[in-house]
Amino acid sequence: MYTSDDDQPGKGLAALVYDPDRSWCRILEMELRRMGFSHIFLAKTAEECLLMIKGHQPDILLVHRDLKLIRFIRTHKSSPSPTLPIVLMSAVLGVNEIIEDRDAGVDEILAKPASANTFRKHVVEVLTHRREFIRANVYLGPDRRRRTDRHFPGADRRDED
């Protein structure tokens, strides 16, 4: 999925962008091209986004805060790609929103507006250091824990899931 070329971390990959702000989409498209993505698809609606996931099988989804869409992608039986890496982008990011986004199954959360460097950092993080994908009764998505505490005194319940 990922090439080791640091200048073009998206070389040969496909990205799908879904955001109602068309000017933001054009900015992201330009940055994705700089990152080497060979195929960039822009969706105008959630329905179009799902059709493009099914038809183009992108390597990463960059999506504005649409939790209904994200939950559908992660959990619905007819989802075209439940394990698709998802970077959520939002101008509204309070603690409650971040918890909701994380629990919906996003890989990364990006505050809008974002610099090119911050955007690149989040995309590269998903491509190079994707967290283990968890399938549990109440959650489907990347491991919500970013680090492991080696000195944690309690039982490791991850093995029980």
N, C-alpha and C positions, 0 to 999 in steps of 0.2 A: 504494500500500500504506500509506503513512504520511501523516498530515495534519500540518499545521504548527502545530496547536493545542498549545502547550506544556503546558497544564494537563491535557489529555487526549490523550496521544500514541497511545493505542490506539483512538481514536474510530472506530467503524465496523468494527473488526477483530474477528477470532475467535481465541481462544487455547484450546489444549488443555493440560491439566495431567495428568500421570501421576506419581503418587507414592503409595506404599502408606500413608503417614502421612496419615490423613484430616483430622486437625486442621491439619496444615501445608497441605493442599489448601484448606481453608476460609479460612485466612489469605491464601493466594495469590489465591483467588477474590475476596475483599474488595478486595485491592490492585489487581487487574486491573480491577475495576469502577470504582474510583477513577480509574484511568488511562483510562477511557472505553471499554474493550472491550465491544462489544455482545453478543458470544456467547462464553461460557466453558463449556467442556466438561471434565468430570472423569472420567478413566479409572481403573479399579481394577486392571486387569491389562494386561500387554503386548499381549495379543490384542485386548482392548477398545480399547486405544490405536490399534492399527493400523486397526481397523474405523472408529474415529472420524476418523482422518486421511482415510481413503477416503470416508466418508460426509459429513463436514462441511467438509473442506478448510480447516483452520485456517491462520491467517497466521503462527503461531508455536507451537512446542511447548516446554513447560517439563517436564522429565523428571528423575526421580531417576537415579542412576547405574546404568543398565542398558545396558552396552555391546553386548550381543547385539542388543537392540532398535535401538539407534542405528546399528549396522553394517548391520542389515537395511534400515532406512529409507534409508541412504545408498547401499547397493551391490546389494541384491537386485533381480533383474530384475522381480519382481512388487511392488516397493515402490510404495505409493500416492503418494509425494511425495518423491523423492530430494533435492530442493533445499530442503525445508522448513527454515526457521530453527529451530535447536535451542539452548535454554539448558539446560545440565546443572546439576543441583543435588545437592550431596553434602556430607555431614559429614566424609568422609574424603578429604582432598586433599593427599597428599604429592606430591613431585616426580614419582614414577613414575606415579601416578594421573593427574596433570595431563597428562603426555606421552601416556598411553594415551587419555585423553579427547579431547585435541587431534587425535591421529592417527585416532580413530574418526570425526571430522568434525563435532564440536560447534562452534557459533558462539561461545558464551560459557560460562564455568564460574562457578558461584555457590556459595560456601561456605555451608552451612547450620549454624546458623540465620543468617539475614541480616536486616538492618534493612530497613524499607520503602524508604528512600532507596537502599540498595545494590541491592535488587531492581529498583527502577525504573530505576536507571542501566544495569543489564545489559540490561533489556528495551528501553529506548530506544536503546542502542547497536546492538542487532540491527536495530531498525526503521529507524534513521536512517543508520547507517554500516556497513552490512553489507559485509564484505570480499568481494572477487571470488571467485566460485565456481570451483574448480579441478576439472577432469576429467582425470585421468592414469591410467596403467596400474595404479598401486598406491594411488591415493588419489582420493577423491571427497568434496569438502567445501569449506568456506571456506578461503581462503589462510591458511596457518598463520603466515605472517609478518605481524606487526601494523604494521610500519613499513618503509619503504624507506630504506636508507642510500645517500644520493646520492654519497657519497665511497667507496663500495665499490670496491676496485681490480680485482676479478675480473670474469669474464664474467657477464652476466645470463642465467642458464639458464632463466629463466621463459619467454622467447620460444621456447625449444627444446621445451618440453613439449607 
